[in-house]
Amino acid sequence: MASGLTKTQLIRQLAEKNEIPNKTAAAFLESLADTAIKETKKNGIFVVPGLGRLVKAHRKARVGRNPQTGEPIQIKAKTVVKFRVAKAAKDAIAPKK
């Protein structure tokens, strides 16, 4: 399985590409993450233009099964966060044939 960039590698790459110090790139990345979390929590959605959006969604309560015994169990309702990839990013990564 292929591995992605580590946080340090991402910061270094951002710094080199934009010709800024690593500390500035790290601060930007932290600021983006903090803003994304706060806005998604407050408004239920956060858009990163050209990349996608974080969306807060509600999952209903449902009946599941214990995989070891097969016994039905009740799964509580909960709020989850989903990431929906933008069409432009999707087409750039995996173009339709």
QUIWOGI-V181899 format. One record per backbone hydrogen bond with DSSP energy under -0.5 kcal/mol. CO is the residue of the C=O (numbers start at 0). NH is the residue of the N-H. Records with the same first field share a line. If there is no record, write none. Layout:
CO=NH ; NH
This chain:
5=9
6=10
7=11
8=12
9=13
10=14
11=15
12=16
13=17
14=18 ; 19
15=18
20=24
21=25
22=26
23=27
24=28
25=29
26=30
27=31
28=32
29=33
30=34
31=35
32=36
33=37
34=38
35=39
36=40
37=41
38=42 ; 43 ; 44
39=43
43=55
45=53
46=48
47=50 ; 51
50=85
51=47
52=83
53=45
54=56 ; 81
56=79
57=59
58=77
61=63 ; 74
63=72
64=66
65=69
70=65
72=63 ; 74
73=75
74=61
77=58
79=56
81=54 ; 83
82=84
83=52
85=89
86=90
87=91
88=92
89=93
